[in-house]
Amino acid sequence: MASQIPEFRHTEVHAIPSVVNQARTAFNAQKTKPIAFRLVQLRKLYWGLKDNEPALLEACKRDIGKGTFEAMTGEISWCQNDIVFVCANLEKWAKDEKAPDIPLMNALLSPTIRKDPLGCVLIIGAYNFPIQLSIGPLIGAIAAGNSAILKPSESAPATAAMLQYIIETYLDRSCYGIVQGAIPETTLLLDQKWDKIFYTGGANVGKIIAKKAAETLTPVTLELGGMNPAIVTKNADVRLAARRLLWGKILNAGQVCLSENYILVDKEVLPALITELKTAMKEFYPDGARASPDYGRIVNERQWKRLKNMVDESKGKILLGGTMDEGEKFMEPTVIQVDDPNDSLIKDESFGPLIPLLPVDDLDQAIRIANEVQATPLALYPFGTKKETNRVLSEVRSGGVAVNDTIFHACIPTLAFGGVGESGQGAYRGRTSFECFSHRRSITTTPGWMEGLLGVRYPPYKGKLAKFLKMNHQKPNFDREGKVKTGLLRFIMTLGAGSVKGGMSRFLVVLLAAIGIRQYLERRAKL
């Protein structure tokens, strides 16, 4: 247990290749592959987090002003629960699977799918959730049997130093390492050979990593941000929308890649939404956000200035909040009404507690603007009736969705989380983390006694094509117009449904109807 937070030190650049080579050597020696070894390392990681909770809480407070509640629920306890869940299920996940959809002839080859570790992987974390976004992927990498190097964010130095202490004290140092630093150290890391790179952060750096990885055909998972839209229709519960949208922007002082970047609100309910936002703000922070121990701070001066510039460049009107203090890196949750989709608060990702409201005439306009601002944001938050939210789901793409809420789809630790298109590629969390760092290797075993059956594949091929097609060729059940052909026998057997499943459903309905009619007739006969 750390008695105090260690000093943050950059890794010596000349030492980085040897750190990576050590982890790769351990993987090549098969050290990380046994399930028993993986479980022991995960359990030790759990206790590394548990033993150092006070220091981790202090580190999060020091780095980003994160309060105890948010640091426990969104960082420490989150990772601890993830480890417990993974440990309870790992043996089941790692077992070979019987391959699905195998024709009878090929079943003799015993097709299976084996979950192989990818190798030596690199994980690059982010500052906004400096524990979860580093340890979360590491849990998946260990569970899948990889060796790994973690590069935490240098923008959260106290937490990065604590993670280094935990990894080097509790885990096998020959298999799992950590590199500290900024651009020079990360650049050298990317020059090494990796079997996968997992990156969480901004799109600009994500593009650099993807380009570098492409040089060696290294697979990547990119967890990026996005201009996430929230849509509030005229039929939405405005009070609930205001509370939930405000929470999405006060969490971690808005420094969440999932928080709504802007709100498209029907003009009819705009006044009510503004009123409810003011009410919710007063309820959440009776003495103001600045005095609350629950409200965080912007991570550094550079990010604070960036957010202030966005507000200064906006042509919008501040309706609520607006107080800022550069010395404290404090920025009050700020609601701003804008009138142009090209406003600085909408066209760029704020990654802070700024809440622009853009009034719209109707749902058609809201959907059109959402698609124009960014085609594939990380998240989408529609508020309205089921018919309205279903339409938004159908017509607006995103990595994930929370209907009538914000961020909740990413608050379920066993639900796959990831972006699409501009907001990232790949997913993780729970079982998906294991799969993220695994390769599903297809395996067949051909017994010697099958040689006689395989003669058709060997040349010369004269006279063998007809035999091969007879054994393997499948006849379509559709005509040239794309319509399904249904023979008389199939029509009768499936009661006209065209499929066995549909036929069974219709048979069940008929059976229940027959039973009901029979009971009705029996009652009448007794009268």
C-alpha positions in Angstrom: 0.0 0.0 0.0 1.4 3.4 -1.0 1.8 5.7 2.0 1.8 8.7 -0.3 1.4 9.4 -4.0 4.7 8.7 -5.8 6.4 11.4 -7.9 5.4 11.3 -11.5 8.5 10.7 -13.7 8.9 10.3 -17.4 10.3 6.9 -18.5 13.8 7.2 -19.9 13.4 7.1 -23.7 16.3 4.7 -24.1 14.6 2.2 -21.7 11.3 2.0 -23.6 12.4 -0.7 -26.2 13.7 -3.0 -23.4 10.4 -2.6 -21.5 8.4 -3.6 -24.5 10.8 -6.5 -25.4 10.5 -7.9 -21.9 6.7 -8.1 -22.2 6.9 -9.6 -25.7 9.5 -12.2 -24.5 7.1 -13.2 -21.6 4.3 -13.7 -24.1 6.4 -15.7 -26.5 7.4 -17.9 -23.5 3.7 -18.7 -23.1 3.7 -17.2 -19.6 0.5 -15.2 -19.9 -1.6 -17.8 -21.6 -2.7 -20.2 -18.8 -6.1 -19.4 -17.4 -4.9 -19.9 -13.8 -2.1 -17.3 -14.4 -4.6 -14.7 -15.8 -6.9 -15.1 -12.9 -4.2 -14.7 -10.3 -3.0 -11.5 -12.1 -6.6 -10.1 -12.2 -7.1 -10.9 -8.5 -3.9 -9.2 -7.6 -4.9 -6.2 -9.6 -8.2 -6.1 -7.7 -6.3 -5.9 -4.4 -3.9 -3.3 -5.8 -6.9 -1.1 -6.4 -8.5 -2.0 -3.1 -5.4 -1.5 -1.0 -4.7 1.9 -2.5 -8.2 3.4 -2.6 -7.3 6.5 -0.4 -4.3 7.4 -2.5 -6.3 6.9 -5.7 -9.1 9.1 -4.5 -6.5 11.8 -3.6 -4.9 11.4 -7.0 -8.2 11.9 -8.8 -8.9 15.0 -6.7 -5.5 16.4 -7.3 -5.5 15.8 -11.1 -9.0 16.8 -12.1 -10.9 17.9 -9.0 -12.9 14.7 -9.0 -15.0 14.2 -5.8 -15.1 11.0 -3.8 -18.5 9.8 -5.1 -17.6 10.2 -8.8 -14.1 8.7 -8.3 -15.4 5.7 -6.5 -18.4 4.9 -8.7 -16.9 5.9 -12.1 -13.3 4.8 -11.5 -12.2 2.6 -8.6 -15.3 0.6 -7.8 -16.1 0.3 -11.5 -12.8 -1.4 -12.2 -13.1 -3.6 -9.1 -16.5 -4.8 -10.2 -15.3 -5.5 -13.7 -12.5 -7.7 -12.3 -14.9 -9.7 -10.2 -17.2 -10.2 -13.1 -14.4 -11.2 -15.5 -12.9 -13.6 -13.0 -16.3 -15.3 -12.5 -16.8 -15.8 -16.2 -13.3 -16.2 -17.7 -13.1 -20.0 -17.8 -16.4 -20.1 -19.7 -15.4 -17.4 -22.2 -12.1 -19.0 -22.9 -13.4 -22.4 -23.7 -13.3 -23.6 -27.3 -16.7 -23.1 -29.1 -18.4 -25.6 -31.4 -18.6 -23.7 -34.7 -22.2 -22.9 -35.7 -24.0 -23.4 -39.1 -21.8 -26.3 -40.1 -23.2 -28.7 -42.9 -23.3 -32.4 -41.9 -20.5 -33.3 -44.2 -18.2 -30.8 -42.7 -19.2 -31.6 -39.1 -16.9 -34.7 -39.4 -14.0 -32.3 -39.3 -15.0 -31.1 -35.7 -14.9 -27.4 -36.6 -14.2 -25.3 -33.4 -13.3 -21.7 -32.6 -10.5 -21.1 -30.2 -10.0 -17.8 -28.4 -6.3 -17.0 -28.8 -4.6 -14.0 -27.2 -3.3 -11.4 -29.7 0.2 -11.1 -28.2 1.9 -8.0 -26.8 -0.6 -5.0 -26.7 -0.3 -1.3 -26.1 -3.0 0.6 -24.1 -3.0 4.4 -24.2 -5.3 5.9 -21.5 -7.0 9.3 -21.1 -7.0 11.9 -18.4 -10.8 12.4 -17.9 -11.3 9.0 -16.3 -7.6 8.3 -15.6 -8.2 5.0 -13.8 -11.2 3.4 -15.6 -9.9 4.2 -19.2 -6.5 2.7 -18.4 -7.3 -0.2 -16.1 -10.6 -1.2 -18.0 -8.8 -2.2 -21.2 -5.9 -3.7 -19.2 -8.4 -6.0 -17.5 -9.5 -7.3 -21.0 -5.9 -7.7 -22.2 -4.9 -9.7 -19.1 -8.1 -11.8 -19.3 -7.5 -12.7 -22.9 -3.9 -13.9 -22.1 -1.9 -11.0 -23.6 1.2 -9.2 -22.2 0.6 -5.5 -22.1 2.2 -2.1 -21.7 0.1 0.7 -20.3 0.7 4.4 -21.2 -1.5 6.5 -18.9 -2.2 10.2 -19.6 0.5 12.6 -18.5 -2.3 15.2 -18.0 -3.3 13.2 -14.9 0.1 12.7 -13.4 -0.8 11.8 -9.8 -3.1 9.0 -11.0 -0.5 7.9 -13.5 2.1 7.6 -10.8 -0.3 5.6 -8.7 -1.1 3.2 -11.5 2.6 2.7 -12.0 3.0 1.8 -8.4 0.1 -0.7 -8.5 1.2 -2.4 -11.7 4.8 -2.7 -10.6 3.9 -3.8 -7.1 1.0 -6.2 -7.6 1.4 -7.6 -11.2 4.1 -9.8 -12.8 6.5 -7.1 -14.1 7.9 -9.4 -16.8 4.5 -9.5 -18.4 2.9 -6.1 -17.7 4.7 -2.8 -17.8 4.0 0.9 -17.8 5.6 3.8 -19.7 5.2 7.4 -18.5 5.6 10.5 -20.6 4.1 12.7 -23.3 4.7 13.0 -27.1 8.4 11.8 -27.3 7.7 8.7 -25.2 4.4 7.9 -27.0 6.1 8.4 -30.4 8.8 5.9 -29.5 6.2 3.5 -28.2 4.3 3.6 -31.5 7.6 2.8 -33.3 7.7 -0.6 -31.5 6.0 -3.7 -32.9 2.6 -4.4 -31.3 -0.1 -7.0 -31.8 -2.8 -4.5 -31.0 -3.1 -0.8 -29.9 -6.0 0.3 -27.8 -6.3 4.1 -27.7 -8.8 6.4 -25.8 -8.7 10.1 -26.6 -9.3 12.7 -29.3 -9.8 12.1 -33.0 -6.7 14.0 -34.1 -4.4 11.8 -32.1 -6.5 8.8 -33.1 -5.8 9.4 -36.7 -2.0 9.6 -36.0 -2.2 6.2 -34.2 -4.3 4.6 -36.9 -1.9 5.8 -39.6 1.1 4.5 -37.7 -0.5 1.2 -37.0 -1.4 0.8 -40.6 2.3 0.7 -41.5 2.6 -2.7 -39.8 -1.0 -3.8 -40.2 -1.5 -3.6 -36.5 -5.1 -3.8 -35.4 -6.4 -0.9 -33.4 -9.4 -0.1 -31.1 -10.1 3.6 -31.1 -12.4 5.0 -28.4 -12.9 8.6 -29.6 -15.3 11.4 -28.8 -18.0 13.1 -30.9 -20.5 16.0 -31.3 -23.2 14.0 -29.5 -26.7 15.4 -30.1 -29.6 15.4 -27.7 -33.0 15.9 -29.2 -36.0 17.1 -27.1 -39.3 17.0 -28.9 -42.4 18.9 -28.0 -43.9 15.8 -26.5 -40.9 15.0 -24.2 -41.1 15.1 -20.4 -39.3 18.4 -20.1 -38.6 18.2 -16.4 -36.9 14.8 -16.7 -35.1 15.9 -19.8 -33.7 18.9 -18.0 -32.5 16.9 -15.0 -30.9 14.2 -17.0 -29.3 16.4 -19.6 -27.8 18.6 -16.9 -26.4 15.6 -15.1 -24.7 14.6 -18.4 -22.9 17.9 -18.4 -22.0 18.2 -14.7 -20.5 14.7 -14.5 -16.7 15.2 -14.3 -17.4 18.9 -15.1 -18.5 17.8 -18.6 -15.2 16.2 -19.4 -16.9 13.1 -20.7 -16.7 11.9 -24.3 -20.3 10.7 -24.0 -21.9 13.9 -22.7 -24.2 15.7 -25.1 -22.4 18.3 -27.1 -25.6 20.3 -27.9 -29.3 20.1 -27.4 -31.8 20.4 -30.3 -35.1 21.5 -28.6 -38.5 22.1 -30.1 -39.3 25.8 -29.9 -42.6 25.0 -28.3 -41.0 23.6 -25.1 -37.8 25.8 -25.1 -39.0 28.2 -22.3 -40.1 25.2 -20.2 -36.7 23.4 -20.7 -34.8 26.6 -19.6 -36.9 26.9 -16.5 -36.4 23.3 -15.6 -32.7 23.5 -16.2 -32.5 26.4 -13.7 -34.6 24.5 -11.2 -32.4 21.4 -11.5 -29.2 23.5 -11.2 -30.4 25.0 -7.9 -31.4 21.5 -6.6 -28.1 19.9 -7.5 -26.0 22.8 -6.2 -27.9 24.8 -3.5 -24.8 26.8 -2.7 -23.5 27.0 -6.3 -21.3 24.6 -8.2 -18.2 26.4 -7.1 -18.8 25.6 -3.4 -19.8 22.0 -4.0 -17.4 19.2 -3.1 -19.1 17.1 -5.9 -18.3 19.4 -8.8 -14.9 18.9 -10.5 -12.5 21.2 -12.3 -11.1 21.5 -15.8 -8.0 19.3 -16.0 -5.4 22.0 -17.0 -5.0 25.6 -18.1 -4.8 24.8 -21.8 -8.2 23.0 -21.7 -9.7 25.8 -19.6 -8.6 28.4 -22.1 -9.9 26.3 -25.0 -13.4 26.2 -23.4 -13.4 29.9 -22.7 -12.4 30.7 -26.3 -15.4 28.6 -27.5 -17.7 30.7 -25.3 -16.1 33.9 -26.4 -16.4 33.0 -30.1 -20.0 32.0 -29.8 -22.7 34.3 -30.9 -25.1 32.7 -28.4 -26.7 34.2 -25.3 -25.8 32.9 -21.8 -29.0 31.9 -20.0 -27.6 30.2 -17.0 -24.1 30.0 -15.3 -21.1 31.5 -17.0 -18.9 32.1 -14.0 -15.2 31.1 -14.7 -12.0 31.2 -12.7 -8.7 30.5 -14.5 -6.8 30.2 -11.2 -9.0 27.4 -9.9 -9.6 26.0 -13.4 -13.3 26.4 -12.5 -16.0 26.6 -15.1 -19.6 26.8 -14.0 -22.2 24.7 -15.9 -23.2 27.2 -18.6 -26.4 27.1 -20.6 -26.2 29.1 -23.9 -28.9 29.6 -26.5 -27.5 29.6 -30.0 -29.3 30.1 -33.3 -26.9 28.7 -35.9 -25.7 25.1 -36.3 -22.3 26.5 -37.3 -21.8 28.2 -33.9 -18.5 27.4 -32.2 -20.3 25.6 -29.4 -21.9 23.1 -31.8 -19.5 22.5 -34.7 -16.7 21.5 -32.3 -16.6 19.1 -29.3 -16.6 21.1 -26.1 -15.6 18.3 -23.7 -16.6 20.6 -20.8 -19.7 21.9 -18.9 -21.1 24.0 -21.8 -24.7 23.4 -22.7 -25.8 25.0 -26.0 -29.5 25.0 -26.8 -30.5 25.2 -30.5 -34.2 25.7 -31.0 -35.8 23.8 -33.9 -39.2 24.0 -35.6 -39.9 20.2 -35.5 -38.3 16.8 -35.4 -37.6 16.8 -39.1 -35.3 19.8 -38.7 -33.6 18.3 -35.6 -32.8 15.1 -37.4 -31.4 17.0 -40.4 -29.2 19.1 -38.2 -27.9 16.2 -36.2 -26.9 14.4 -39.3 -25.2 17.5 -40.8 -23.2 18.3 -37.7 -21.6 14.8 -37.5 -22.8 11.7 -39.3 -21.5 9.2 -36.7 -21.3 10.7 -33.1 -20.3 8.5 -30.2 -23.7 8.9 -28.5 -27.3 10.0 -29.2 -29.9 11.1 -26.7 -33.5 11.4 -28.0 -36.3 12.6 -25.6 -39.9 12.2 -26.6 -42.6 9.6 -27.3 -41.7 6.0 -28.3 -42.7 6.8 -31.9 -40.5 9.9 -32.0 -37.5 8.2 -30.3 -37.8 5.2 -32.6 -37.7 7.5 -35.6 -34.5 9.2 -34.3 -32.9 5.8 -33.8 -33.8 4.8 -37.3 -32.6 8.0 -39.0 -29.5 9.1 -36.9 -26.5 6.9 -36.5 -24.3 6.8 -33.4 -22.0 4.5 -31.4 -24.6 4.1 -28.7 -27.9 5.5 -27.5 -29.7 6.3 -24.3 -33.3 6.9 -24.9 -34.9 9.6 -22.6 -31.6 9.8 -20.7 -27.9 10.6 -21.1 -24.8 8.3 -20.8 -26.8 5.5 -19.1 -26.0 3.0 -21.9 -22.3 3.4 -21.0 -23.0 3.1 -17.2 -23.7 -0.6 -17.6 -20.3 -2.2 -17.2 -21.2 -5.5 -18.9 -22.7 -3.8 -22.0 -20.5 -3.4 -25.0 -19.3 0.2 -25.5 -17.7 1.8 -28.6 -17.9 4.3 -31.4 -18.6 4.0 -35.1 -17.1 5.9 -38.0 -15.7 9.3 -36.8 -16.3 8.4 -33.2 -14.1 5.3 -33.2 -13.9 1.6 -34.0 -14.1 -1.5 -31.9 -15.8 -2.0 -28.5 -15.0 -3.3 -25.0 -16.5 -3.7 -21.5 -17.4 -7.0 -19.8 -17.1 -10.0 -22.1 -16.5 -7.6 -25.1 -13.2 -6.6 -23.4 -12.1 -10.2 -23.5 -13.1 -10.5 -27.2 -11.5 -7.2 -28.0 -8.1 -8.6 -27.1 -8.7 -12.1 -28.5 -8.5 -13.7 -31.9 -11.2 -16.2 -32.8 -9.2 -18.9 -34.5 -11.1 -21.4 -36.6 -9.8 -25.0 -36.3 -10.7 -28.2 -38.2 -9.2 -31.7 -37.7 -9.4 -34.0 -40.7 -9.2 -37.7 -39.7 -7.3 -40.1 -41.8 -10.2 -42.4 -42.5 -11.9 -39.5 -44.5 -9.3 -39.7 -47.3 -11.6 -41.8 -49.5 -14.3 -39.1 -49.2 -11.9 -36.4 -50.2 -10.7 -37.9 -53.4 -12.9 -35.5 -55.4 -10.6 -32.6 -54.5 -7.5 -34.1 -56.0 -6.6 -33.7 -59.7 -7.2 -34.9 -62.3 -10.7 -33.4 -62.1 -12.2 -35.0 -65.2 -15.7 -36.3 -64.3 -15.5 -35.0 -60.7 -17.4 -31.6 -61.0 -20.8 -33.1 -61.1 -20.1 -35.3 -58.1 -18.7 -32.2 -56.2 -21.7 -30.1 -57.0 -24.1 -32.9 -56.0 -22.4 -33.0 -52.6 -22.0 -29.2 -52.0 -24.2 -27.1 -54.2 -27.2 -25.5 -52.5 -30.4 -24.7 -54.4 -31.9 -21.2 -53.8 -35.4 -20.9 -52.3 -36.0 -17.6 -54.3 -36.7 -16.8 -57.9 -35.1 -14.2 -60.2 -37.4 -11.5 -58.8 -36.1 -12.0 -55.3 -39.3 -13.6 -54.2 -39.2 -16.7 -51.9 -40.5 -19.8 -53.7 -42.8 -22.0 -51.6 -43.7 -25.5 -52.7 -47.1 -27.0 -51.9 -45.7 -29.4 -49.3 -43.7 -26.6 -47.6 -46.8 -24.4 -47.7 -48.9 -27.1 -46.0 -46.2 -28.0 -43.4 -45.6 -24.3 -42.5 -49.3 -23.3 -42.6 -48.4 -20.8 -45.3 -45.7 -19.0 -43.2 -42.8 -20.0 -45.4 -40.5 -21.0 -42.6 -40.5 -23.6 -39.9 -40.4 -21.0 -37.1 -43.3 -19.1 -38.6 -45.2 -22.4 -39.1 -44.7 -23.3 -35.5 -46.0 -19.9 -34.4 -49.1 -20.3 -36.6 -49.6 -23.9 -35.4 -49.6 -22.7 -31.8 -52.1 -20.0 -32.5 -54.4 -22.5 -34.3 -54.0 -25.0 -31.4 -54.9 -22.4 -28.8 -57.9 -21.2 -30.9 -59.0 -24.8 -31.2 -58.7 -25.4 -27.5 -60.7 -22.2 -26.8 -63.4 -23.2 -29.2 -63.7 -26.7 -27.7 -64.0 -25.3 -24.2 -66.6 -22.9 -25.3 -68.6 -25.6 -27.0 -68.3 -27.9 -23.9 -69.7 -25.1 -21.7 -72.6 -24.5 -24.0 -73.4 -28.2 -24.1 -73.7 -28.2 -20.3 -76.2 -25.3 -20.3 
